[in-house]
Amino acid sequence: MRMLHPQFLGAAYAWWRTTVRTTQILLEHEAANRIRQADNPIRRAIVDGETTRRRLDVASEELDFPVLHELKAAGGTDYLALPVSSCRRPRQLSSSRPGWLR
């Protein structure tokens, strides 16, 4: 989620089933320029209003965004980014349970 902060563009939260913990990741403003827009699945939700859904339990060659490789390596099985029309910001979900996001 985006935030109004002089140092941080926004925050991301990840819940890990293996540790039963939630981690907070603070994104610096410079992060917006580090990831090419073509490599960012969130862009589709923010700019195009599209839902991006990817299964992660497929061959690595089928994963079309770098972040999907990272999530797969961490045990993820699904990725979902949804546009939220009321605030024009996406919501992301990923799961390490096969078939959870149907």
Secondary structure by P-SEA (a helix, b strand, c coil): cccccccccbbbbbbbccccbbbbbbbcccccccccccccaaaaaacccbbbbbbccccccccccaaaaaaaaacccbbbbbbcccccbbbbbbbccccccc
